Amino acid sequence: MTRGRGYALLAAIVAAVVALSAAIYVGVATDDGTQTRNTRADGRLPNNPAAPASTGTWVGTWSTSPSGAEPGTETAGMADRSVRNVVHTSVGGTSARVTLSNLYGQSPLSITQASIAVAAAAGTPAALSDTMRQLTFNGGPAVVIPPGRQVMSDVVRVVVPPDADVLITTYTPTSSGPVTYHRHARQTSYVAQGNQAQDTTGTPYTEQSDSWRYLTALDVLSNESDGTVVVLGDSLTDGITSTAGANRRWTDVLSERLRAEIAAGRDLPRYSVVNQGISGNRVLTDGLGRPADNPSGLNRFGRDVLERTNAKVVVIDLGVNDILRNPRLADPNAILAGLRTMVGQAHARGMKVVGATLMPFYGHRGYTDPRESVRQQINAEIRAGRVYDAVADFDKALRDPYDPRRLRADYDSGDHLHPSDKGYARMAEEFDLETLKGSAPAEL
């Protein structure tokens, strides 16, 4: 063999190894919100036969925040099981892509097959067979996500309807240790033994789950939306007391309102709405663990807000847990400073910020008169326009007119902190859709 041919053979072997490595460790990013888009250096989509021929705008139609490591999955994870997450769309599109996370995993997460399909009906793991699509990652069916990372799939051509359930399934042949999940989904998802990612009948999916696993976002290429409204909040946004499977979180109702008003001809921004609520979330304080379970609003703002697809407006509804879960009396100025820091970060990205007043909690086990005073001080600053660009006065809308310290009885779920379905609907009705217009104010 000549020296020239030897170099050529060596170069071919090296190229093959590099290509194989890229196919396995593809599109990964740290789970701080930095996304790999699986595009070529010239910005065009990769040569993928499933890539869309249509045009439109990429927006988030659904997303959730990873909130921790799922208890009980430390050893086996979801080995040799198919996880079929059920999510509900905000707007429709002609193509889709998903984001999967291994933020809380302790070893590489191997996904050897994944799929997306429109659900055959609400409350079922069965799919409309003609919508079943295999998801790929840099052109291949498998991906390995290192611990602490996330990956975005390739674009797949599929018609995703608005206000519909979508099934996103992942099969993991081996254990990755703790499963990254979002608890309190208020949505039933499903699990099957073995690789059932392409199943459309739903029959193998005999196990139910009230959490979302691995999945953190569904984006669509949309002709009906020009941007995304991101709602950052705690259990009041997570919808913890809303009817499970009914999509009655206040953000669901807000999305329906906005879509209906636009269809009726009202001059409003054509935005999708995504929910980044985590139950128990605080502005200032992380949960335990490393990475932290339930990271503070400040620490997750970049990941969960700034890096959401085509985010135009952020709605912030945080602060109650900083008051209730602080063993000492919370400092209202510290909470307000945290909120203003998030507003500044949003403005730096050109995003408008709508903020909510803190709703009453008299009758809840954590209520004290000094804590009520802190809530009132924070609300006074918000109403005075010294925190946000615009205000959604949820406190005024849901409080009892005869005792403003408490929720009105028919808006109270019964725990004197979280709303009923009627209360969540009232929050969405109170939200002024006109405040979605415009962008961040110019800094002087």
N, C-alpha and C positions, 0 to 999 in steps of 0.2 A: 504493500500500500504506500503510495506517495505521501510526502508530508502534507501537500495541499489537500488531498482527499481525507487524510486523517483529521485535519482541522475542520473540514466541512462536516465530517461525521460527528466530531465532538460538538460542534455548534448545533447540529440538529438534535443531539441528545439533550444538551442544555436547554434548548428551546422547548423541547417536549416536557422536561421537568418543570420549567417555569409555567408552561400552559396548564399542566396538571395542578400545580399549586394554586394558580389563580382560580381554577375551576372549583377547588375545594374551599379555600379561604377567600371568598368573593364578597365584595360589597360590604365588608364589616366596618363598623365605626364604633368609637366609644359611645356609651349610652348617655352622653351629656347632651344629645340632640344633634350632634354632627352626623349628617347622613351622607352615605355614598349613593349616588343617583344611578349607577350602572350606565353611564353614558360614555361615549368615546371622547377622545381628546378634542375633537372638533365640535363637541356639544350635541351631536346627533345621537339618536337612539341606537343601541347595538343592533347588529344584524340578526334580528330575532323574528321568525315568521309569525309570531303572535303579536308583534308590535302593531299599534293602531295605524290605520290609513287615514282616519278622520282627524279633525282638528278640534281644538277647544282649550280650556284652561284647567290646569291641574289644581285641585282643591282637596281638602280633607272632607270626606263624607262621614267618617266615624273615626274616633280615636279614644284611647284611654291611657291613663298613667300607670306604669308599673308601680305597685305599692309595697312589694316585699317578696320574700322567699316563702313559698307555700309550705306550711307545716306538714310534716309527714312524708315529704318527698326527698328528704336529705340523702337517702340511700339509693332508692330505685328510680327516682325521678318519674318519668313517664315511659320507661323502657318498653319497647314492643307494643306500643299503644298509639292509637290514632286519636288526636284531640280535635274535635269539631266545634270551633267557636262560632257562636251565633251572634251577629251584630246587626244593628238597625241603622239604615242609611239616612242621611239628612237630605242629600241631593243625588240625582242620578248622573250617569256618565256612559260613555261608549267604550272605555278601557279602564283597567284597574291595576293597582300595584299595592302590596302590603308590606308592613314593617314588622319584623320579628325580633324579639329581645331575649338576650341571655344575661341581663344585667345582674341578676342574683345567683347565677350558676357558679359553681366552683370548678367545673371542668368544661371542655368544649361540648357544645350542643350540636349533635349530628342530626340533621333532618334530611332523610333520603327521599321523601316525596311530600309534596304539598299541593293543595288544590283550592279553587274558589268556585262557588256556584251560588245561584239564587235559590233560596229555600222554596220548597213546593207550597208551603203554607206557614202561617205563624205557629210556633210551638212544636216544630217537628225537625228532626235531623235529616229528613228526606229532601232531595234536591230536584229541581227541574232539570231533567236529564240533558236537555239541549243547551244548558248553560254551564255544565261541568267543564272546567278548564284546569289543566295542570299548570302549576306555577313553576317558573324556572328562575335560576340565579346565574347570571352571566351565561345564559344559554343552556345550562345543565339542570337536571332535576334535583340535585342534591347540594347541600351547603353545610358547612361547619362553622358555627358561631362561637368564637372564643368567649370565656367568661368576661362579663362586664361590657360586652359589645352588642351591637344590633346590626341587622342587615335589611336592606330593601330589595324586594323581588324585582325581576324584570317586569316590564309592562305586558299585560295580557289583554287581548281583545275580547271583551264580554260586555253585554249591555246590562248595566246595573241600574235598576229602577230607583226613584226616590221613595222614601218612606217604606222601605222593604227590608226583610231579613235576608242577610247574606251569610253563607256558610264558608268558613275558612278553616281548612283542615291541615294539620301537620302530623307526620308520622316520624317517630323517633325510635330507632331500633335498639339503642343502648341508653344507659342512664347518664345524665349530665349533672347529677346531684340536684340541689334545690331548684325547683321550678319557679321561674319569674312569673308572677301572676298579679291580677287585679281582683281583690276580693269585693264582695258586695256588688256584684255586677247587676243585680236585679234583672237578670236575663239567664235563662236556662241554656247551657251548652251541653255537649255530649262527649262520651269517650267510648271507644271500641277496642277490643283486643286485636292485635296484629295490624297489618297495613290495610286499612280500609279507606284510604284517602280518596279513591276514585268511586267509591260506592255512592249510588244515587238513591237507593231504596230507604236508607236509614235504619234498616233492620238490625245490622250489627251493633248499633249504638245504643247499648242497653244501660249504660251508666250515665247519670246526669250530674251536672256540676253547676254551681252558682257563681263560678269565677271565670274570668278570661285568662287563659294561659298562653304565654309567649307572645301573643299578638298584641300590638300596641297601636296600629294605624291601618286604615284603609283609605287610599286616595283614589279619585276617579278623574278621568279626563272629561270635563263637563262643558256642555254648551248652554247650561242653564245657570251657571254660577261663575262669578268673577273673582271670588276670594273666600276666605274662611274667617269666621268669628270663633275665637277660642275662649272658652269659659273656664277660668281657673277658680277652684273652690274646694270646699270640704264636703262633709256628708250631705249638706243642704243642696249641693250641686250634684253629688253622686246619686242623690235620690234614694237614700237608704230606706225610707219608709214608704216609698211609692209602691204601687201594685207591681209585683214581679211579672215580667213578660208582657206588660201592657204599654211600655214606653211612655210613662207619665211623669218622668223627671221634668223639672221646669224647662230644661234646655230642649227636650223633645217638643214640648208645647210651643216654645219660642220658635223652633224651626218650622213647625206647622203653620204658625201665624205668619211668619215672614214669607213662606212659600205661597200661602193663600192670598196675602195682600198683593204680592207681585203679580200673581195670576189674574187678580181683579183689576190690574192696571195701575196700581199705586206706584208712584215714583220713589222706589227704595233700592238700596244696593242689593245686587243679586249675590247673596252670600250663603254659604253653608254654615252649619253650627256644629262644633265638636265639643265634647265634654271632657275636661281634664280635672274632674273632682276626685279627691281621695278622702274617704271618711276619716275624721280625726285630724285632718291636716291643719297646720298652723302657719302663720306668716314667718315666725322667727325660729322655731325649734324643730330639729329633726327627731325622728324616732331612733330606736337603738339599732345597733348592727353596723357593719361596714361592708358594702355600702349601706347607708342608713335606710331602714324601712321607713316608709312615709316621710320622705324628705320634705323639708320646709318649703313654703312657697318661694322664698328667696333662692333656695338652692336648686329648685327644679324649674325655675322660670325660663331659663335658657332652653332646656330640653323640651319642656311641655308647652311652651308658648311661642318663643321666638323661632323655634325650628319647626313648628307646624307648617304644613304645606300652604304657601300663599296666604299666610295670616295677615289680615288687614286690621282687625279690631280685637282687643282683648277685654273681656268682662271679668272683673275680680270680685269675688264674694268670699272673703277670708277675714278672720279676726276673732270670731266667737270662741274658737278653741283656745286661742291665746289667753282669753279671759278665763274660761272655765277650767282649763287643765293646768293652769299655773298654780302651784301649791301656795304661793304668796300672791299678794294683790298685783295684778299685771300693771305695767307702766303704759298708759295710753300713748305717751309720746314715743316710746320705743316701737309700739305696733304701728303707729302712723308713719314713723320714719321708715319702717320696713315696706309699707305700702307705697310710699313715695319713691323708694328705691326701685321697686318694680315698675312704677310708672315711668321713671327716667329711662330704664332699660328699654321699655316699649317705645318711648318717643325716639330713642336713638335709632330704632329700626323703622321709624316712620309710622308706627301703629298708634291708633287712637285707643284711649282707655276709658271704659265705662265702669264705674264702681258702685257697689251695692252698700246700702246702710245695713247695719247689723240688726237682725231681728230679735225680738224679746224672748226671754227664757224663764220668766217667773213661774214657779211651780216645779221646775226641773231641780233635781237633787243638788246641782251645783250652784243654785242661785243664792246670792247674798246681796244685801243692799249696796255694799262697796263695789261689788262687781257690776251691778246695774249702773252705778255712777261712771265706771270706766266705759261701759258701752255707750252711755249718753254722751260722754266727752268725745269719743271717736265719731259718733254720728253727727255731732255738731260741726266738727271739722269737715266731714264729708259733705254735708248739706251746704256749708258755706263756700264750697267750691275750692277748697285749699288742698285737695288730694287728687281728685280725678278730673278728666275733661268733661264728663257728664255723669249723672247720678241716676241709679235705679233705686227708688226709695221703698225697698221691700219691708222695712220696719213700719212705715206709715200704712202700707197696703194691707198688712196681715195682723197688725196689733188690734187688741180689743179696744174699741173706742171708750169703754167705761173703765178700763184698767190698762193703760198703755205699756205696762211692764210685762204683759202676757200676750200670747197669741189668741186671736179670736177663736172661740170654741170650735167652729166648723172648719177652721183652717189648721187645727191642731191634730196631729196624728195620735195624741194621747200621752206622749212623753214630755210635752210642754217645751220641746225644743225643735223637733222636726215637723214639717207640715204634713198634712193629709194630701191625697191626690187633689182635692179641691184647693188646698193651700198652694201646692206647686203650680196649679193652673193659674191661680191668682198672681203669683210671681211673674209668670210669663206675660200675663195680660197687663201688668203694671209697667213692664219694660217698654219704654218709648222707642219704637222702631226708627224714628227719625234720628235718634242719637247714633245710629250706625253710619250715618252720612259723614263725609269729611275724613280728614286724616289728622295726624298729630299736629298740635299747634306749633307754630314756628318759635324756636328758642330765641329770646332776646339777648 
